[in-house]
Amino acid sequence: MTKWKYYIARTKSTTNKDTNSVLKRVHKMIILMLLSSVVGYGQQLEVKRIELSGADVIFHYTLSDSVAGRSFTINLYTSRDNYINPLERLSGDFGLQVKAGNDRKVIWHAQQELGNSFDGKVAVEIRARVYVPFIMFDGFNKIKKGKPTDLTWRGGSRQHMLNFELYNKKGERVTVLNANTNAAANHTTVTLPGDVKAGKGYKFRIVDSKNKDLAVESTPFTIKRKVPFLLIALPIVAGGVVASQFINPPGEDGNIPDPPNTPPG
């Protein structure tokens, strides 16, 4: 497994007080490569350059492999938690099943991750390993909100405690369900909360809670409403018809009649 480590440090701001971006306040940025780039026999990860773009840090790298078609898991970690949990505010070529290639990059949204008040230094570590799923997750096409749904998989052991992380099509984590499910059970039942938006392109990322380098993803699926929108709308329309009939009985146009003529005196 590759481990590249970088130290990112900054001095106190000397710019305008209204600037709240972490990296815009950086007076001095130091990035040092400390460890080698060999993933394993026949594989290599080489960081070509590091770029600062606004509040982001962009790592440009090349990932090569002597075995065609194989995938890798790419994650970034920091010294803030002793390199335990992978960074979450990332985009680009990271996560599960990254293919080898020459023009790969992973973007760390540092301000979102560190917060506006960050003032200090942090070491960043890039890890790459050959992707080998530790469980085989059975696919499905759709889930209804508020309705219990059975999820099944093959493999795993009692030592693997699983968290089911729900991600939307933008790659944003929405919620975590069924934390610490024993993998040896090979099934669990999830119920999506009502505040999750219906839509396409959702995925479950199933992560070992004790070793977050172990993770697999489901195939994309659709989240649907518990009650279809048409069925929700029909009672409202029907209610409107009843109200209309009550206000305007059949045969009447709804106009207020003129008062009767006053009899002659």
GROMACS elastic network, one bead per residue, 0.5 to 0.9 nm:
[ bonds ]
;  ai    aj funct       b0    kb
    1    37     6  0.88995   500
    1    38     6  0.74448   500
    1    40     6  0.64966   500
    1   127     6  0.65748   500
    1   128     6  0.55554   500
    1   130     6  0.77557   500
    2    35     6  0.85328   500
    2    36     6  0.72838   500
    2    37     6  0.55977   500
    2    38     6  0.56289   500
    2    40     6  0.77045   500
    2    44     6  0.80105   500
    2    45     6  0.71512   500
    2   126     6  0.73244   500
    2   127     6  0.51466   500
    2   128     6  0.50290   500
    2   129     6  0.66838   500
    3    35     6  0.63304   500
    3    36     6  0.69255   500
    3    37     6  0.67287   500
    3    38     6  0.82890   500
    3    39     6  0.80758   500
    3   125     6  0.62199   500
    3   126     6  0.54373   500
    3   128     6  0.70581   500
    4    33     6  0.67068   500
    4    34     6  0.66347   500
    4    35     6  0.51407   500
    4    36     6  0.64514   500
    4    37     6  0.64547   500
    4    47     6  0.84700   500
    4   124     6  0.79631   500
    4   125     6  0.52512   500
    4   127     6  0.67146   500
    5    32     6  0.75281   500
    5    33     6  0.58785   500
    5    34     6  0.56035   500
    5    35     6  0.61639   500
    5    77     6  0.89348   500
    5    78     6  0.87592   500
    5   123     6  0.65695   500
    5   124     6  0.53535   500
    5   126     6  0.63174   500
    5   127     6  0.89173   500
    6    30     6  0.85431   500
    6    31     6  0.54271   500
    6    32     6  0.50397   500
    6    33     6  0.53506   500
    6    34     6  0.67538   500
    6    35     6  0.88569   500
    6   122     6  0.83498   500
    6   123     6  0.52899   500
    6   125     6  0.62282   500
    6   126     6  0.85008   500
    7    29     6  0.88845   500
    7    30     6  0.64622   500
    7    31     6  0.50533   500
    7    32     6  0.56596   500
    7    33     6  0.78894   500
    7    34     6  0.88285   500
    7   121     6  0.71205   500
    7   122     6  0.59075   500
    7   124     6  0.61682   500
    7   125     6  0.87847   500
    8    29     6  0.60988   500
    8    30     6  0.53380   500
    8    31     6  0.53661   500
    8    32     6  0.79754   500
    8   120     6  0.87088   500
    8   121     6  0.55653   500
    8   122     6  0.53933   500
    8   123     6  0.58808   500
    8   124     6  0.73692   500
    9    26     6  0.83310   500
    9    28     6  0.71631   500
    9    29     6  0.55241   500
    9    30     6  0.56878   500
    9    31     6  0.78030   500
    9   119     6  0.86195   500
    9   120     6  0.61194   500
    9   122     6  0.64274   500
    9   123     6  0.83381   500
   10    13     6  0.85334   500
   10    23     6  0.84647   500
   10    25     6  0.82279   500
   10    26     6  0.53107   500
   10    27     6  0.61681   500
   10    28     6  0.52942   500
   10    29     6  0.55720   500
   10    30     6  0.76440   500
   10   119     6  0.70483   500
   10   120     6  0.60440   500
   10   121     6  0.62938   500
   11    14     6  0.88645   500
   11    25     6  0.84324   500
   11    26     6  0.64686   500
   11    27     6  0.56708   500
   11    28     6  0.61515   500
   11    29     6  0.83040   500
   11   119     6  0.74691   500
   11   120     6  0.71955   500
   11   121     6  0.88164   500
   12    25     6  0.74844   500
   12    26     6  0.73523   500
   12    27     6  0.69880   500
   12   119     6  0.69753   500
   12   120     6  0.84044   500
   13    16     6  0.82559   500
   13    17     6  0.85139   500
   13    24     6  0.87656   500
   13    25     6  0.50642   500
   13    26     6  0.64968   500
   13    27     6  0.63844   500
   14    17     6  0.84660   500
   14    25     6  0.72835   500
   14    26     6  0.87148   500
   14    27     6  0.72778   500
   15    18     6  0.86266   500
   15    19     6  0.74051   500
   15    24     6  0.84721   500
   15    25     6  0.65035   500
   15    27     6  0.86647   500
   16    19     6  0.58064   500
   16    25     6  0.86951   500
   17    20     6  0.76317   500
   19    22     6  0.85434   500
   19    24     6  0.72774   500
   19    25     6  0.72337   500
   20    23     6  0.89230   500
   20    24     6  0.77302   500
   20    25     6  0.75772   500
   20   116     6  0.59764   500
   20   117     6  0.83158   500
   21    24     6  0.51850   500
   21    25     6  0.63708   500
   21    26     6  0.89049   500
   21    54     6  0.79835   500
   21    55     6  0.61498   500
   21   111     6  0.65200   500
   21   115     6  0.87799   500
   21   116     6  0.62551   500
   22    25     6  0.54776   500
   22    26     6  0.67242   500
   22    54     6  0.89942   500
   22    55     6  0.63315   500
   22   110     6  0.76033   500
   22   111     6  0.54533   500
   22   114     6  0.81257   500
   22   115     6  0.74877   500
   22   116     6  0.56735   500
   22   117     6  0.75815   500
   22   118     6  0.67832   500
   22   119     6  0.82260   500
   23    27     6  0.85997   500
   23    29     6  0.88485   500
   23    52     6  0.80579   500
   23    53     6  0.86014   500
   23    54     6  0.65917   500
   23    56     6  0.74128   500
   23    57     6  0.87350   500
   23   110     6  0.78080   500
   23   111     6  0.71752   500
   24    27     6  0.81695   500
   24    54     6  0.65511   500
   24    55     6  0.66089   500
   26    29     6  0.65474   500
   31    50     6  0.84719   500
   31   123     6  0.88207   500
   33    36     6  0.83340   500
   36    39     6  0.88208   500
   36    45     6  0.89869   500
   36    46     6  0.88454   500
   37    44     6  0.61255   500
   37    45     6  0.52247   500
   37    46     6  0.58110   500
   37    47     6  0.80329   500
   38    41     6  0.78784   500
   38    42     6  0.87365   500
   38    43     6  0.66010   500
   38    45     6  0.62442   500
   38    46     6  0.82303   500
   39    42     6  0.81190   500
   39    43     6  0.53723   500
   39    44     6  0.51952   500
   39    45     6  0.64960   500
   39   127     6  0.87088   500
   39   128     6  0.65889   500
   39   129     6  0.65308   500
   39   130     6  0.81926   500
   40    43     6  0.52552   500
   40    44     6  0.69830   500
   40   129     6  0.83741   500
   40   130     6  0.87594   500
   41    44     6  0.82214   500
   41    65     6  0.87649   500
   41    66     6  0.85013   500
   42    64     6  0.79285   500
   42    65     6  0.55839   500
   42    67     6  0.75323   500
   43    63     6  0.74782   500
   43    64     6  0.54942   500
   43    66     6  0.63724   500
   43    67     6  0.83865   500
   43   130     6  0.89401   500
   44    62     6  0.79543   500
   44    63     6  0.58440   500
   44    64     6  0.52516   500
   44    65     6  0.65977   500
   45    61     6  0.68445   500
   45    62     6  0.56712   500
   45    64     6  0.64837   500
   45    65     6  0.89719   500
   45   128     6  0.76809   500
   46    60     6  0.86410   500
   46    61     6  0.54166   500
   46    62     6  0.51368   500
   46    63     6  0.65566   500
   46    64     6  0.85564   500
   47    50     6  0.77333   500
   47    59     6  0.68581   500
   47    60     6  0.58302   500
   47    62     6  0.63533   500
   47    63     6  0.87553   500
   48    59     6  0.78560   500
   48    60     6  0.55673   500
   48    61     6  0.51422   500
   48    62     6  0.69887   500
   49    58     6  0.83736   500
   49    59     6  0.63444   500
   49    60     6  0.53716   500
   49    61     6  0.71481   500
   50    57     6  0.70832   500
   50    58     6  0.56507   500
   50    60     6  0.61214   500
   50    61     6  0.88428   500
   51    56     6  0.82997   500
   51    57     6  0.58796   500
   51    59     6  0.65728   500
   51    60     6  0.78630   500
   52    55     6  0.73750   500
   52    56     6  0.59410   500
   52    58     6  0.62577   500
   53    56     6  0.51458   500
   53    57     6  0.63349   500
   53    58     6  0.72814   500
   54    57     6  0.81998   500
   55   108     6  0.88023   500
   55   109     6  0.64579   500
   55   110     6  0.61804   500
   55   111     6  0.57174   500
   55   112     6  0.84297   500
   56   107     6  0.65695   500
   56   108     6  0.55946   500
   56   110     6  0.55191   500
   56   111     6  0.72200   500
   57   106     6  0.84820   500
   57   107     6  0.58548   500
   57   108     6  0.51533   500
   57   109     6  0.66243   500
   57   110     6  0.66940   500
   58   105     6  0.67186   500
   58   106     6  0.58978   500
   58   108     6  0.62186   500
   58   109     6  0.86555   500
   59   104     6  0.84067   500
   59   105     6  0.54253   500
   59   106     6  0.53872   500
   59   107     6  0.63655   500
   59   108     6  0.80404   500
   60   103     6  0.70869   500
   60   104     6  0.58878   500
   60   106     6  0.67749   500
   60   107     6  0.86955   500
   61   101     6  0.87250   500
   61   102     6  0.70956   500
   61   103     6  0.65304   500
   61   104     6  0.52478   500
   61   105     6  0.57774   500
   61   106     6  0.82240   500
   62   100     6  0.75692   500
   62   101     6  0.59437   500
   62   103     6  0.60058   500
   62   104     6  0.58900   500
   62   105     6  0.83062   500
   63    99     6  0.78626   500
   63   101     6  0.52945   500
   63   102     6  0.62744   500
   63   103     6  0.83961   500
   63   104     6  0.73872   500
   64    99     6  0.88511   500
   64   100     6  0.52093   500
   64   101     6  0.61985   500
   64   102     6  0.75062   500
   65    68     6  0.69171   500
   65    69     6  0.88351   500
   65    70     6  0.77058   500
   65   100     6  0.63685   500
   65   101     6  0.87225   500
   67    70     6  0.62809   500
   68   100     6  0.85238   500
   69    99     6  0.72768   500
   69   100     6  0.80910   500
   70    97     6  0.82372   500
   70    98     6  0.86870   500
   70    99     6  0.67276   500
   70   100     6  0.76316   500
   70   130     6  0.74468   500
   70   131     6  0.76979   500
   71    96     6  0.78407   500
   71    98     6  0.53000   500
   71   100     6  0.70097   500
   71   129     6  0.87034   500
   71   130     6  0.61083   500
   71   131     6  0.54232   500
   71   132     6  0.83379   500
   72    94     6  0.89417   500
   72    95     6  0.82531   500
   72    96     6  0.65004   500
   72    97     6  0.51052   500
   72    99     6  0.63285   500
   72   100     6  0.76723   500
   72   128     6  0.64467   500
   72   129     6  0.54577   500
   72   132     6  0.82875   500
   73    94     6  0.69906   500
   73    95     6  0.53975   500
   73    97     6  0.57657   500
   73    98     6  0.61501   500
   73   127     6  0.78813   500
   73   128     6  0.55113   500
   73   129     6  0.53654   500
   73   130     6  0.62567   500
   73   131     6  0.53812   500
   73   132     6  0.88091   500
   73   213     6  0.81777   500
   74    93     6  0.76234   500
   74    95     6  0.50463   500
   74    96     6  0.67148   500
   74    97     6  0.82952   500
   74    98     6  0.70264   500
   74   106     6  0.89026   500
   74   126     6  0.72054   500
   74   127     6  0.57712   500
   74   129     6  0.69399   500
   75    86     6  0.60131   500
   75    87     6  0.72875   500
   75    94     6  0.60032   500
   75    95     6  0.58515   500
   75    96     6  0.86339   500
   75   125     6  0.83174   500
   75   126     6  0.59005   500
   75   127     6  0.53941   500
   75   128     6  0.67068   500
   75   213     6  0.82294   500
   76    83     6  0.85445   500
   76    85     6  0.86913   500
   76    86     6  0.55323   500
   76    87     6  0.56236   500
   76    88     6  0.86985   500
   76    90     6  0.85898   500
   76    94     6  0.83700   500
   76   106     6  0.89864   500
   76   108     6  0.85185   500
   76   124     6  0.67581   500
   76   125     6  0.55391   500
   76   127     6  0.62559   500
   76   128     6  0.89905   500
   77    80     6  0.86314   500
   77    81     6  0.84523   500
   77    82     6  0.82719   500
   77    84     6  0.70848   500
   77    85     6  0.64465   500
   77    87     6  0.56052   500
   77   123     6  0.82548   500
   77   124     6  0.56757   500
   77   125     6  0.50055   500
   77   126     6  0.64654   500
   77   127     6  0.78685   500
   78    81     6  0.65930   500
   78    82     6  0.66271   500
   78    83     6  0.50618   500
   78    84     6  0.80457   500
   78    85     6  0.81589   500
   78    86     6  0.78198   500
   78    87     6  0.74658   500
   78   122     6  0.64895   500
   78   123     6  0.53783   500
   78   125     6  0.59640   500
   78   126     6  0.88982   500
   79    83     6  0.53741   500
   79    84     6  0.85486   500
   79   122     6  0.58368   500
   79   123     6  0.51708   500
   79   124     6  0.66807   500
   79   125     6  0.81081   500
   80    83     6  0.72009   500
   80   122     6  0.65606   500
   80   123     6  0.78419   500
   81    84     6  0.59161   500
   81    85     6  0.71462   500
   82    85     6  0.83868   500
   83    86     6  0.73767   500
   83   124     6  0.83756   500
   83   125     6  0.74780   500
   84   211     6  0.84094   500
   84   212     6  0.79952   500
   85    88     6  0.87653   500
   85   211     6  0.87499   500
   85   212     6  0.67427   500
   85   213     6  0.86860   500
   86   212     6  0.74385   500
   86   213     6  0.81730   500
   87    90     6  0.68985   500
   87   108     6  0.81629   500
   87   113     6  0.76209   500
   88    91     6  0.89351   500
   88   108     6  0.86238   500
   88   109     6  0.89024   500
   88   113     6  0.73574   500
   88   172     6  0.87557   500
   88   173     6  0.86665   500
   89   107     6  0.84097   500
   89   108     6  0.61088   500
   89   109     6  0.53759   500
   89   110     6  0.73018   500
   89   111     6  0.89924   500
   89   112     6  0.65878   500
   89   113     6  0.58019   500
   89   172     6  0.87972   500
   90    93     6  0.89742   500
   90    94     6  0.75994   500
   90   106     6  0.68823   500
   90   107     6  0.55171   500
   90   109     6  0.59914   500
   90   110     6  0.86795   500
   90   113     6  0.89879   500
   91    94     6  0.69218   500
   91   105     6  0.87124   500
   91   106     6  0.59499   500
   91   107     6  0.51983   500
   91   108     6  0.68459   500
   91   109     6  0.80148   500
   91   171     6  0.81450   500
   92   104     6  0.79384   500
   92   105     6  0.59634   500
   92   107     6  0.59496   500
   92   108     6  0.89585   500
   93    98     6  0.64308   500
   93    99     6  0.87320   500
   93   104     6  0.60307   500
   93   105     6  0.55199   500
   93   106     6  0.51319   500
   93   107     6  0.81839   500
   94    97     6  0.83441   500
   94    98     6  0.65205   500
   94   105     6  0.80410   500
   94   106     6  0.60275   500
   94   107     6  0.87480   500
   95    98     6  0.69251   500
   96   131     6  0.69845   500
   96   215     6  0.76714   500
   96   216     6  0.71857   500
   96   217     6  0.76913   500
   97   130     6  0.85928   500
   97   131     6  0.62269   500
   98   101     6  0.89891   500
   98   131     6  0.84144   500
  100   104     6  0.83261   500
  101   104     6  0.63683   500
  107   110     6  0.88410   500
  108   111     6  0.87890   500
  108   112     6  0.89435   500
  108   113     6  0.82474   500
  109   112     6  0.56590   500
  109   113     6  0.63933   500
  109   114     6  0.87607   500
  110   113     6  0.50132   500
  110   114     6  0.58160   500
  110   115     6  0.78833   500
  111   114     6  0.52272   500
  111   115     6  0.52431   500
  111   116     6  0.62294   500
  111   118     6  0.82627   500
  112   115     6  0.55757   500
  112   116     6  0.78850   500
  114   117     6  0.77749   500
  114   118     6  0.59178   500
  115   118     6  0.58089   500
  116   119     6  0.86821   500
  118   121     6  0.86688   500
  128   131     6  0.88563   500
  129   132     6  0.87417   500
  129   213     6  0.89796   500
  132   135     6  0.89502   500
  132   214     6  0.87067   500
  132   216     6  0.88250   500
  133   136     6  0.66754   500
  133   214     6  0.76262   500
  133   215     6  0.70236   500
  133   216     6  0.59491   500
  134   155     6  0.69292   500
  134   156     6  0.63241   500
  134   214     6  0.68375   500
  134   215     6  0.73930   500
  134   216     6  0.75199   500
  135   153     6  0.66213   500
  135   154     6  0.57169   500
  135   156     6  0.54267   500
  135   183     6  0.82439   500
  135   215     6  0.85395   500
  135   216     6  0.73353   500
  136   152     6  0.89023   500
  136   153     6  0.54261   500
  136   154     6  0.50267   500
  136   155     6  0.63505   500
  136   156     6  0.85791   500
  136   216     6  0.80801   500
  137   151     6  0.82568   500
  137   152     6  0.64820   500
  137   154     6  0.64828   500
  137   155     6  0.87762   500
  137   206     6  0.87467   500
  137   216     6  0.77291   500
  137   217     6  0.77379   500
  137   218     6  0.64732   500
  137   219     6  0.89368   500
  138   151     6  0.73488   500
  138   152     6  0.57007   500
  138   153     6  0.52569   500
  138   154     6  0.77605   500
  138   218     6  0.76640   500
  138   219     6  0.88429   500
  139   151     6  0.84526   500
  139   152     6  0.84071   500
  139   153     6  0.87990   500
  139   218     6  0.62912   500
  139   219     6  0.60691   500
  139   220     6  0.86330   500
  139   221     6  0.86676   500
  140   143     6  0.82597   500
  140   151     6  0.85800   500
  140   218     6  0.83582   500
  140   219     6  0.74765   500
  140   220     6  0.83603   500
  140   221     6  0.67734   500
  141   219     6  0.81799   500
  141   220     6  0.73720   500
  141   222     6  0.63120   500
  141   223     6  0.89021   500
  142   200     6  0.88083   500
  142   220     6  0.88211   500
  142   221     6  0.51444   500
  142   223     6  0.57152   500
  142   224     6  0.70829   500
  143   147     6  0.78384   500
  143   148     6  0.87444   500
  143   149     6  0.68979   500
  143   191     6  0.88789   500
  143   192     6  0.81850   500
  143   221     6  0.75031   500
  143   222     6  0.63615   500
  143   224     6  0.61586   500
  143   225     6  0.86813   500
  144   147     6  0.56228   500
  144   148     6  0.81350   500
  144   149     6  0.79852   500
  144   191     6  0.84061   500
  144   192     6  0.75383   500
  144   198     6  0.85555   500
  144   222     6  0.84589   500
  144   223     6  0.57049   500
  144   225     6  0.56143   500
  144   226     6  0.52714   500
  144   227     6  0.86452   500
  145   148     6  0.83043   500
  145   191     6  0.68686   500
  145   192     6  0.50320   500
  145   193     6  0.63417   500
  145   194     6  0.60040   500
  145   195     6  0.87722   500
  145   196     6  0.75785   500
  145   197     6  0.88033   500
  145   198     6  0.78653   500
  145   223     6  0.67520   500
  145   224     6  0.61816   500
  145   225     6  0.54547   500
  145   226     6  0.51402   500
  145   227     6  0.88157   500
  146   191     6  0.55531   500
  146   192     6  0.54263   500
  146   193     6  0.58660   500
  146   194     6  0.61041   500
  146   225     6  0.82041   500
  146   226     6  0.61713   500
  147   190     6  0.82741   500
  147   191     6  0.57068   500
  147   192     6  0.72011   500
  147   226     6  0.67989   500
  148   189     6  0.61402   500
  148   190     6  0.56133   500
  148   192     6  0.77960   500
  149   188     6  0.83504   500
  149   189     6  0.53585   500
  149   190     6  0.53617   500
  149   191     6  0.63243   500
  149   192     6  0.87116   500
  150   187     6  0.69209   500
  150   188     6  0.58121   500
  150   190     6  0.65131   500
  151   186     6  0.83829   500
  151   187     6  0.54800   500
  151   188     6  0.53851   500
  151   189     6  0.60095   500
  151   190     6  0.73577   500
  152   185     6  0.89370   500
  152   186     6  0.56215   500
  152   188     6  0.66415   500
  152   189     6  0.87833   500
  153   156     6  0.85790   500
  153   183     6  0.84581   500
  153   185     6  0.89172   500
  153   186     6  0.51419   500
  153   187     6  0.62747   500
  154   183     6  0.87060   500
  154   184     6  0.86327   500
  154   186     6  0.59293   500
  154   187     6  0.87006   500
  155   183     6  0.75336   500
  155   184     6  0.72584   500
  155   186     6  0.72395   500
  156   159     6  0.80470   500
  156   160     6  0.64118   500
  156   182     6  0.85436   500
  156   183     6  0.50702   500
  156   184     6  0.55678   500
  156   185     6  0.86341   500
  156   186     6  0.77020   500
  157   160     6  0.55784   500
  157   161     6  0.85915   500
  157   182     6  0.76537   500
  157   183     6  0.55880   500
  157   185     6  0.84854   500
  158   161     6  0.72905   500
  158   182     6  0.59449   500
  158   183     6  0.60682   500
  158   184     6  0.51360   500
  158   185     6  0.82394   500
  159   182     6  0.76705   500
  159   183     6  0.77420   500
  159   184     6  0.82947   500
  159   210     6  0.88340   500
  160   180     6  0.84896   500
  160   181     6  0.82580   500
  160   182     6  0.61851   500
  160   183     6  0.54425   500
  160   184     6  0.76591   500
  160   208     6  0.57934   500
  160   209     6  0.76252   500
  160   210     6  0.74737   500
  160   211     6  0.84224   500
  161   179     6  0.78922   500
  161   181     6  0.52536   500
  161   183     6  0.59257   500
  161   184     6  0.88287   500
  161   207     6  0.81396   500
  161   208     6  0.54232   500
  161   209     6  0.56604   500
  161   210     6  0.69423   500
  162   178     6  0.78912   500
  162   179     6  0.62961   500
  162   182     6  0.62125   500
  162   183     6  0.62495   500
  162   206     6  0.62816   500
  162   207     6  0.54910   500
  162   209     6  0.56985   500
  162   210     6  0.85341   500
  163   176     6  0.68171   500
  163   177     6  0.66115   500
  163   178     6  0.61198   500
  163   180     6  0.55949   500
  163   181     6  0.65913   500
  163   205     6  0.80831   500
  163   206     6  0.56808   500
  163   207     6  0.52788   500
  163   208     6  0.63795   500
  163   209     6  0.60468   500
  164   175     6  0.85293   500
  164   176     6  0.56439   500
  164   177     6  0.50742   500
  164   178     6  0.60798   500
  164   179     6  0.65616   500
  164   180     6  0.87459   500
  164   181     6  0.85534   500
  164   190     6  0.89542   500
  164   204     6  0.61834   500
  164   205     6  0.59759   500
  164   207     6  0.66994   500
  165   173     6  0.68012   500
  165   174     6  0.75475   500
  165   175     6  0.60075   500
  165   177     6  0.62502   500
  165   178     6  0.88135   500
  165   179     6  0.88002   500
  165   203     6  0.82544   500
  165   204     6  0.55038   500
  165   205     6  0.50528   500
  165   206     6  0.62122   500
  165   207     6  0.75602   500
  166   172     6  0.84537   500
  166   173     6  0.58079   500
  166   174     6  0.54775   500
  166   175     6  0.54247   500
  166   176     6  0.60942   500
  166   177     6  0.75504   500
  166   202     6  0.71115   500
  166   203     6  0.59474   500
  166   205     6  0.64093   500
  166   206     6  0.87715   500
  167   170     6  0.77487   500
  167   171     6  0.56639   500
  167   172     6  0.53233   500
  167   174     6  0.54429   500
  167   175     6  0.75279   500
  167   201     6  0.86520   500
  167   202     6  0.56798   500
  167   203     6  0.52788   500
  167   204     6  0.62000   500
  167   205     6  0.72617   500
  168   171     6  0.54614   500
  168   172     6  0.55721   500
  168   173     6  0.66156   500
  168   174     6  0.66794   500
  168   199     6  0.86942   500
  168   200     6  0.80962   500
  168   201     6  0.62663   500
  168   203     6  0.65113   500
  168   204     6  0.89366   500
  169   172     6  0.73977   500
  169   200     6  0.72508   500
  169   202     6  0.54445   500
  169   203     6  0.75820   500
  169   220     6  0.83931   500
  170   173     6  0.88785   500
  170   201     6  0.84405   500
  170   202     6  0.88123   500
  171   202     6  0.86236   500
  171   203     6  0.87162   500
  173   176     6  0.80346   500
  174   196     6  0.76858   500
  175   196     6  0.86119   500
  176   179     6  0.69674   500
  177   190     6  0.69170   500
  177   191     6  0.81604   500
  177   192     6  0.81115   500
  178   181     6  0.61426   500
  178   188     6  0.78616   500
  178   189     6  0.80584   500
  178   190     6  0.68296   500
  179   209     6  0.79518   500
  180   183     6  0.87943   500
  180   208     6  0.81892   500
  180   209     6  0.66486   500
  181   184     6  0.87723   500
  181   185     6  0.79782   500
  181   187     6  0.88587   500
  181   188     6  0.75043   500
  182   185     6  0.58068   500
  182   186     6  0.79747   500
  182   187     6  0.89123   500
  183   186     6  0.57420   500
  183   187     6  0.78414   500
  183   208     6  0.88114   500
  184   187     6  0.83854   500
  185   188     6  0.76115   500
  192   195     6  0.84286   500
  192   196     6  0.70129   500
  192   223     6  0.88806   500
  193   196     6  0.59605   500
  194   197     6  0.78515   500
  194   225     6  0.85644   500
  194   226     6  0.87391   500
  196   223     6  0.84853   500
  197   223     6  0.75916   500
  197   224     6  0.84467   500
  197   225     6  0.84803   500
  198   222     6  0.74582   500
  198   224     6  0.51105   500
  198   225     6  0.61240   500
  199   202     6  0.75940   500
  199   221     6  0.87760   500
  199   222     6  0.56894   500
  199   223     6  0.53149   500
  199   224     6  0.66612   500
  200   220     6  0.76398   500
  200   221     6  0.61920   500
  200   223     6  0.64035   500
  200   224     6  0.86689   500
  201   219     6  0.88398   500
  201   220     6  0.50759   500
  201   221     6  0.56535   500
  201   222     6  0.61904   500
  201   223     6  0.85780   500
  202   218     6  0.89611   500
  202   219     6  0.84048   500
  202   220     6  0.53435   500
  202   221     6  0.53416   500
  202   222     6  0.62344   500
  202   223     6  0.73310   500
  203   217     6  0.67090   500
  203   218     6  0.56014   500
  203   219     6  0.62831   500
  203   220     6  0.50303   500
  203   221     6  0.63795   500
  203   222     6  0.88117   500
  204   216     6  0.83536   500
  204   217     6  0.56710   500
  204   218     6  0.52523   500
  204   219     6  0.78926   500
  204   220     6  0.81230   500
  204   221     6  0.89237   500
  205   215     6  0.67410   500
  205   216     6  0.57640   500
  205   218     6  0.64935   500
  206   214     6  0.84885   500
  206   215     6  0.54979   500
  206   216     6  0.53500   500
  206   217     6  0.61040   500
  206   218     6  0.79354   500
  207   210     6  0.86245   500
  207   211     6  0.77898   500
  207   212     6  0.58245   500
  207   213     6  0.78550   500
  207   214     6  0.59899   500
  207   216     6  0.67335   500
  207   217     6  0.87295   500
  208   211     6  0.52597   500
  208   212     6  0.53979   500
  208   213     6  0.76699   500
  208   214     6  0.56240   500
  208   215     6  0.63816   500
  209   212     6  0.60200   500
  209   214     6  0.87164   500
  210   214     6  0.88918   500
  211   214     6  0.58867   500
  211   215     6  0.86852   500
  212   215     6  0.65535   500
  217   220     6  0.88400   500
  218   221     6  0.82900   500
  224   227     6  0.83841   500
  224   228     6  0.78156   500
  225   228     6  0.57461   500
  225   229     6  0.74384   500
  227   230     6  0.83862   500
  227   231     6  0.66660   500
  227   232     6  0.67962   500
  228   231     6  0.54755   500
  228   232     6  0.65483   500
  228   233     6  0.88867   500
  229   232     6  0.50275   500
  229   233     6  0.61422   500
  229   234     6  0.86972   500
  230   233     6  0.50968   500
  230   234     6  0.61507   500
  231   234     6  0.53200   500
  231   235     6  0.72731   500
  232   235     6  0.63948   500
  232   236     6  0.73922   500
  233   236     6  0.53550   500
  233   237     6  0.63821   500
  233   238     6  0.87620   500
  234   237     6  0.50491   500
  234   238     6  0.60369   500
  234   239     6  0.84673   500
  235   239     6  0.59510   500
  235   240     6  0.84937   500
  236   239     6  0.50614   500
  236   240     6  0.62702   500
  236   241     6  0.88225   500
  237   240     6  0.50452   500
  237   241     6  0.64255   500
  237   242     6  0.88924   500
  238   241     6  0.50918   500
  238   242     6  0.63926   500
  238   243     6  0.86820   500
  239   242     6  0.51819   500
  239   243     6  0.61894   500
  239   244     6  0.85569   500
  240   243     6  0.51256   500
  240   244     6  0.61205   500
  240   245     6  0.86879   500
  241   244     6  0.50188   500
  241   245     6  0.62306   500
  241   246     6  0.86417   500
  242   245     6  0.51097   500
  242   246     6  0.61853   500
  242   247     6  0.86777   500
  243   246     6  0.50502   500
  243   247     6  0.61848   500
  243   248     6  0.84331   500
  244   247     6  0.52183   500
  244   248     6  0.58220   500
  244   249     6  0.79838   500
  245   248     6  0.51149   500
  245   249     6  0.52229   500
  245   250     6  0.69184   500
  246   249     6  0.58769   500
  247   254     6  0.75534   500
  248   251     6  0.82249   500
  248   252     6  0.62359   500
  248   253     6  0.68101   500
  248   254     6  0.52703   500
  248   255     6  0.89962   500
  249   252     6  0.58782   500
  249   253     6  0.83032   500
  249   254     6  0.79277   500
  250   253     6  0.82344   500
  252   255     6  0.77979   500
  253   256     6  0.89828   500
  257   260     6  0.88887   500
  258   261     6  0.87886   500
  259   262     6  0.87335   500
  260   263     6  0.88680   500
  261   264     6  0.89032   500
  262   265     6  0.86072   500
